Amino acid sequence: MNQTALGVEPITRRMLNKVPEVTLIFWVIKVLATTVGETAADFLNVDLGLGLAVTSIIMAVLLVAALIAQFELRRYVPAVYWLSVVLISVVGTLITDNLTDNLGVPLWITTVVFAVALAITFVVWFTSEKTLSIHSIFTTRRETFYWLAVLFTFALGTAAEDLVVESLNLGFLVALLVFAGAIALVAVAYFVFHLNAVLAFWIAYILTRPLGASTGDLLSQPTADGGLGLGTTGTSALFLAVILALVIVLSVRNKRSDDAVVTSA
């Protein structure tokens, strides 16, 4: 008796691609989500006084619930996908904060560890699937590799941003400019020198995390600490509102596309 007859689908079951097209809106929401990951974690942990442990548990539970919903789908659904990204951004921040603040692990060590973990994920992913392209996320196994890689990019980006800002004492604005400049170099390498598209995507994806974290810190932190003093509450609310508006736009477009397919069929 096969797995399907038992009501259990194989891990390599096929589905429609589960990841959105890489457009300008994709990158805008990605940066906004990374910013929210930084500010929302600080808001829950510090402003609401939940503490790292309680905040981590709550956000981890919400992330697991969102990912279960994401994995159950057979196609890309903007609301579920981007909710998962926002939550994984917060959890990635909290993982690094717990290692650094609660366990006293130096930032350079967490940066190296997450870089190695991400590299291992990519190696195993490529060895198994022969591709790292996000345009081919149509099996559960590939989706598992994808979300694991995303988690490590957020944790790595948080550690790298903190390392640059705190250890190198560059400040939020300078850190933001450094990471923005690095992304600009990747764009030049891709559009001008024809850097491999998959490689360019993942390098940019990794760099948008510290870019967003620097942006969040610059906007939310007190002026005495080098920020603009907008606070984590206002910054988080503003960016979440923009994300929501963009996700609504994507959802409407997605529905129209589905309706067009049905009509043509």
N, C-alpha and C positions, 0 to 999 in steps of 0.2 A: 504494500500500500504506500503510495507516494505522499509527500508532505501536503500537497494541495487537498488530497482526499481526506487527510486528517484535520483539515481546516487550518493548517500552518503554512504560511507562505515562505518560500525560500528567501534567504537574506539577499539574493541577487535579483529579486523580482523587478521587472521593468515597470516604469511609470513615465509620465511626462517630466520634463526637466523641472527640478524643484527650486532652482535658483533664478533670480531675475536677470534680465539683460543688463549688461554693464553700460549704463547711460550716465548723463550728467546728474539726473535725479538720484541714481544709485549712489554716486559718490557723495552728493550733498547729504542724503539721509545717513549714509555711513559715517561721515564726519560728525553730524549732529548726534547720532547715536553714541559715538565714542565720547563726545562731550558730556552727554547725559550720564554715561557710565561713571564718569569722574564726579560730577556734581551731585547726582542722586545718591551715590554711595556715601559721600560726605554728609549730605542732608539727613539721610536715615541714621547714619552712625553717630554724627556729632549733634546736628541741630535738633533732631528728635530724641537724642539720647538713648537710642536702642543699643549702642555698643556694637563692636565688630562681630562678636559671636552671634548675637540675635539677628542682626542685619544679614549676616552671611547665611544663616539657616533659612530665613524667610525668603531671601532672593533665590537661594538654591532650589527651594521647593517650587517657587513660581517658574523658574527656568526649566526644571524637569517637566512640569505640567505643560509649558509652552512647547517644548521639544517633542513631547509625546503627541501633542496635537499636530505638530509639523510633520512628524514621521508617519502619522496616520493618513495624511493627505496623499493624493496621487499626482498632484500638480502644484505649481506655484500659486499660493494665495498671499497677496501682499500683506494683509493685516497680520496673519499668523507668522509669516517669515520675519517681518520687521519687528514684531513683538519679541520674537526669539533673539534677534540681534541686539535689541536694547537690553534685554535681561542678561544676555551673555556678556555684554559690555560691563554691566554693573558687577556681575559675578567675577569676571576677569580682574576687575579693579580690586574687589574684596579679597581675592586669593592672594594677590601681591601684597595688599595692606596687612593681611593676617600674618604672612611670612615675615614681613619687615617689622611691623609694630608689635605683634604679639610674641613672635618667636625670635626676633632679633636677627634675622638673616640679612646680611649686608645686601644692598641693592645690586652690586655688581655680580654677586652670586646668583640672585634670582634672575637677573637678566641673562646670564650665561645658561642657567638651567632651563629656562623657558625657550631660549634660542635652540638649545640642543633637543628639547622635547619636540619643538616644532619641526626641526630638521628630520628627526626620526619619523615623525608622522608623515612628512612628505615622502621620505624614502620608502616607507612601508606602503603608503598609498600608491606611489608610482610602480613599485614592484608588483603589487597586486593587480592594479588596474591599467598600467601602461600609459596613464595620462593623469595630469593634475588640473585639467581644464574644468572650469565651472559650468561649461556648456554641455557637460555630459553627466550631470548629477541626476541619473534616472534609475539608480538601484539603491537599495537600503544600505549596502556596504559603502558605496561611494558617498552617500549622504552622511554616513557615520564618520568617515574620514574627513569630510568637509567641515562638519560642525566641531570636530575635535581640533582641526587646524584653526578654525575661527577662534575657539576658546583660547588656544595658546597664543594666537596673535594679539588678543586683547590683554592677556596676562603679561606677555613680553612687552607690549607697547607701554603698559602702565609702569613696569619696572624701568624701562629705558628712559621714559620721560622723567620719572622721579630721579633717576641717576643723573641725567643731564642737568635738571633744575637744582637739585639739592647738593649732590656730590661735587659737581663742577661749578656750582654757584653762578649759573648763567642768567637765572631769572626766567619768569614765565614768557615774557615777550620775546626774548632772544631765543629761547627754546622753541617757541612757535615758529619763528623765522627760520631756524635751523631745519626743522622738520618739513616746513613748507618748501624750503629750498631743495631739500633732498627729493621731495615728490616732484618738483619741477624738473630736476635732473633726470628722473625716471621717465617723465613725459617726453623730454627731449630725446632720450635714448631710444624710446619706442617710436616716436613719430619721425625723427630725423635719421637715426642710425639703425632703425628696424630691429630693436631688441625683441626677443621672443615674446609674444603676446602673453602667454601664460606666466612666464617669469616676471614680466613687467607688472602684470596684475597683482601677483602675490607680494611683490616688493612694495608696491603702492598701498596695498591693503594693510600690510604690516605698519607702514609709516603713518597711515591716517590715524592709527590709534594714539600714538604720542602727540600727533598734531591736535587731535580732538581733546586729549587730556590737558595739553598746554593751553588750549583755548578756554576750556572750562575753568582751569585754575586762574587764568588771567582775568576772566570776567567775574568770578565768584569770590576770590580771596580778597581780604582787606587790603586797603591801599598801603598800610604799613608793611605788608608782606610782599608788596610788588604787584598786587592785583588791582582791579578797578572797583572792588567793593560792592558788586551787585548782589552778592549773596548766593548761596546754593539753591535757595527756594525759588527766587526769581529767575535765575539762569536755567534751572531744570524745567520750570513751568514754561518758559518761553520756547526752549528748544523742543520740548515734548509737543507743544502746540504746533510748531512748524512741521515736525515729523508727522503728526496726525493729519495735518492738512495735505501733505505730500502723499501719504499713504492712501488717503481718500481719493486723490487724483489718480493714483496708480490702480486702485481698485475699480474705479469707474472705467478706466481704459481697458483693464483686464476683462471686465464684464462685456464691454462692447466688442472686444476681440473674440470672446467666446460666442457671443450672439451671432457675430458675422460668420464664424465657422459653422455654426448650426444652420444658419440660413443658407449658406452656400452648399451645405451637404443635402 
